[in-house]
Structures are given as structure tokens and as C-alpha cells.
Amino acid sequence: MRTAMQSVARLEDLPVDRATRVKVSDVPVLLVRDGDHVHAYAADCPHAGAPLEEGGLCNGRIVCPWHKATFEIADGRLVEPPALEGLKRYPVSVEGGNVFVSPVAAPAPTSAPAQASAPTPTPTPTFAPASDQAQAQPSAQSARTQTIVIVGAGAAGAAACAALRESGYDERIVLIGAEPGIAYDRTSLSKFVVAGDMDPDDVPPVLPVDFYENQKIERIEAEVLRLNAVKREVETDEGDCIVYDAALICTGGAPKPLNVPGADLDNVYMLRSRNDARDVLASVEKGAKAVILGSSFIGLEVASCLRKQEVDVTVVSPEDVPFAKIFGKTIGEMFMRLHEQNGVKLRMKAQAKALEGDIAIRRVVLDKGDAIDADLVIVGTGVRPATSFLQGIALADDGGIPVDASMCAGPGLYAAGDVAQFPLPRTGKPTRIEHWRVAQQHARAAAHHMVGISDPYVGVPYFWTYHFGKRFDYLGHSNGEAEIVIDGSLDEQAFIAYQIEDGHVAAVIACDREAATARLAEAMRRPLTLADARKLANV
């Protein structure tokens, strides 16, 4: 081993407040100094390849600059998605003040949650087995085999599968989803695919293609017709009837229908899948006229994409200011200016009354009587929790599933992502958040709790949105009415804005502040004053 080690740095030259990238035989390696010790890991995030040295170190953890995946400094274990595996480690030693690293990776760490002292080889599930009566019914389940069913095969479903296997659970896992193929990074559709920057077939999978087969995950491509929480039974439109010991519901949101005349015309799209993206791209050509109904994050991201394709874009929205309910009016108005400066026409406080055309869309008639010519329409009017198939469990008023901090909704039943009404960490307020990474955070917490590992959801909600080459990070959660303090320039899109509630930072919106938001993504696990947050942001 000693002959393979290479001198790469002097210990005294390594800072303690940030990581350092070096090369060992052309292998990029991340060095993290911990007192007189040094840890060496793969330098790029396993999720999307972000350079980890540009992220943050906080609370003994490494935080990715792009999507805030989080890893333990001590051993590289995964703490938070969207990465679903820990960091590759490299042997390292410090001798005579010199740091030596091997280019040959050590065995990968097991990504048990930080609360656990060690991964459990034989986890003890917290769920009670299905009833004897249910077990006696015809199903694919053996009386001696535990079965966990995951309904929803997207980002959260994939994260749950990974978390169950990494925790040592080796019993039966059934993953059910209606969309063909394996889970992929759906967020790329509205950020890169419609802009022409990424082919739909190049959207990366959430997990390696061979993961499901290698980990013996049973995949069923079907619609779930019924899940009976009392009988613990799932039925699909393909005739499957599965009795489960525990189930995770992560079916996401169902698009709200556009209930206006002409909604079924050709070239009227929703952007929910790769096939939707292909359809949109087939209708896009330079000079085409597009109308986007709704000023949601997806709606305005698509507006940005279509402008890059030199499409004439009009956004029609009933809101006064986009994103104001989350970011507040000041930040929302900044987004309005950014879009208008890039040629997007905004028709706020307006709605579509009808879509007109012979076979394909030709114009959108607004509620005020005027009309907008259109060659294509993108519908972005929001979603509702996809929970209509559930039986035997009370739902929230909006159709969400109330859960506790372990994402448990009742005996043997868990929920994650868009469908979950969960207690917001640090406030306890029942909340639903419709974003990809939050869904994965929920799924990991649920999976760990299923197998007896105490891992309540205490993370910081996070998402990012992308407009005209600028990425905007959002940490925490606020209703948009909080006091807001802004450091930097909104008009130059180089700022960090703090939303203050009850004397603490409830949320952060930032642009061009990736290292700062990486540190804050970890630090905001505890209450932070504005002064403390500013100190961390300016390290």
C-alpha cells in the first residue's frame, strides 16, 4: 500500500474551513482537514458531478454546492440526498507534515443515518406483520417473507429502495409505478430539455440502471387501483394483488385539469414526463408563439427554455406576482423583471377562458375578452396529491396524507413527497412541499424507520430553480409574508435574502451564493438568528 501512496499537499497548507481538490495519478480527490488528520474522498458529488470543494463544510459534514447532498466528514457516509450513495474514500496518511494519498479507492462506506452507531446487519422492522387473514389470501407473498410495497417509482421511490438496501434490509421490496422505465431526474425537463440543452433520452437516471436487478427490487409497471390500509393490500390494473407488511406512498402530484373549452386541442401540453418533453420539442421552432398558463416554477422555467429556442412566449397567470406566496413580493418582482428583460410577455391577473382552433391550438381567449395567438400551449396550473386510490385512511383537506416526523401515517403505512402533510422541523406546523429533494429526504426517513432505525425527518427543505442561466437556491420554508433582509443585488442576480420569522431565519433565497447556501443548508437544522446566518454565509 505504501508504494501506491503519493505526496499531494503539506498539512499546513490545507485550510480547515473548506475542502481542497488535488489529483492523485489523475484521480480527482477531495482533501478535508480535521485538526491534524486528513480525510480523502472522491472530489465530485456522486449525484450530478458537482465539484465538492466549491460547497461547504458545516457541523462535521460536506455539503454539495449544487443540490445540497450531504456527507459525513468522518467517513463519507451519505446524510442527505439527492445523492443516494456515500463518497468513495481513498487511503490517506500524514507523515512529517506531508499528506500522502493512494489513488486506489477503499471499500465504499455504508450509508447508515448519522444517529445510528453502525449499520444494522439484520434490521428489526418497526411494522407489525400483516394479519393472518390477509396472509391467507392469494398473493405473491410467502408467509415467511416480509414485503414492503412502494407505490410511486419516481425520485422518492428510488430513494426508499436505496435506503432500505443500504440499511441491511434483505427481504422483499415491490416497487410500483405507472410510467415505463426507471426513475430519472425529472427536474431536468423544465430546466434543460425543453431548452434544447439535453436530449430527453440523456436525462440521467436516479439510480444506476442495474441497481434494481442487482438489489432484487421487484418492479411492476402499472396503475394502482386500490390500496386498502386496513387489509394492507394493493391492487393494480394489471391484475396484481399484493399483501404488504409496510407500504410507502410516494405517488407525487396529479395535474389539475384545465377545465376550459378547447383544452383537448392538439399542441396543448403538460410537462410531466420525458414523452411530454418530446411532444413539446416537436412543436418548437424559431418564431413560434407559445402561451404558458400559470406562473409556477415549472411554468417560468419553461418560459426561460423556450426563449432560448427563440420562441415568442406569453405567460398568463391569475397571480399578481409570481412566487410571491413563497418568496415574497420583492423577490417575485425581481423574477418578473428578469423574464421581461429576456423577452417574456407577462399577463398577470388574467386567466384563459377558452382555447380555440380547428384541430390544433390557434389562440387563447382570456377572461377579459382579448385573445393571444398560439402555436402551442403549456399548462402549468398546479397539481393535487395523487391519493384517490387510498382506502381506510383519513386524508387532509387538500388530499394529502398526514404523517408524523418518521413519515408514518398509520400502522404499516408511510408517505413521502408531494402527498405527505408532515410536521415542518423546528416549528411542527403541518406542511406539504412539492419538490423532488424533499420527497427523497422523506423517503429515506420512512425507509429507515421501517427497519427500526430512528431517523425522523429533521432536514432543511431545499429546492432550486433555473432561469436564463441563473440558478436560485431556496432553503427552509416560509409563507412569503415574513420580514425579508437582502444582502447583495437583486437586479444583478447576486444576492442572499433571509426570510425572518419570530427572530430566526425561516428561509433563504439566494443566487450566485452556492458555498454560502451549502453551509446554511446544514446549519439551519437548528434555529439561526440573522447575525449567525450572515456569519456563516460570509465565511
Salt bridges, closest charged atoms under 4 A:
GLU12 OE2 - ARG10 NE 3.97
ASP17 OD1 - ARG18 NH1 3.44
ASP34 OD2 - HIS39 NE2 3.64
ASP44 OD1 - ARG21 NH2 2.45
GLU53 OE2 - ARG21 NE 3.06
GLU72 OE2 - ARG61 NH2 3.35
ASP75 OD2 - ARG77 NE 2.70
GLU80 OE2 - ARG525 NH2 2.71
GLU95 OE1 - ARG2 NH2 3.51
GLU166 OE2 - ARG444 NH2 2.92
GLU166 OE2 - HIS448 NE2 3.52
GLU179 OE1 - ARG186 NH2 3.08
ASP197 OD1 - LYS308 NZ 2.78
ASP201 OD1 - ARG278 NH2 2.34
GLU218 OE2 - ARG172 NE 2.78
GLU221 OE2 - ARG219 NH2 3.18
GLU233 OE1 - ARG226 NH2 2.77
GLU235 OE2 - ARG226 NH2 2.25
GLU301 OE2 - LYS191 NZ 3.11
GLU310 OE1 - LYS286 NZ 3.37
ASP312 OD2 - LYS345 NZ 2.72
GLU333 OE2 - LYS329 NZ 3.98
GLU356 OE1 - ARG363 NH1 3.41
ASP370 OD2 - ARG347 NH2 2.71
ASP398 OD2 - ARG432 NE 2.69
GLU434 OE2 - ARG432 NH1 3.23
ASP455 OD2 - HIS448 ND1 2.63
ASP473 OD2 - LYS68 NZ 3.18
ASP473 OD1 - ARG471 NH2 3.20
ASP487 OD1 - ARG534 NH2 2.83
ASP491 OD1 - ARG337 NH2 3.03
ASP512 OD2 - ARG513 NH1 3.94
GLU514 OE2 - ARG471 NE 3.31
GLU522 OE2 - ARG61 NH1 2.92
GLU522 OE1 - ARG525 NE 3.07
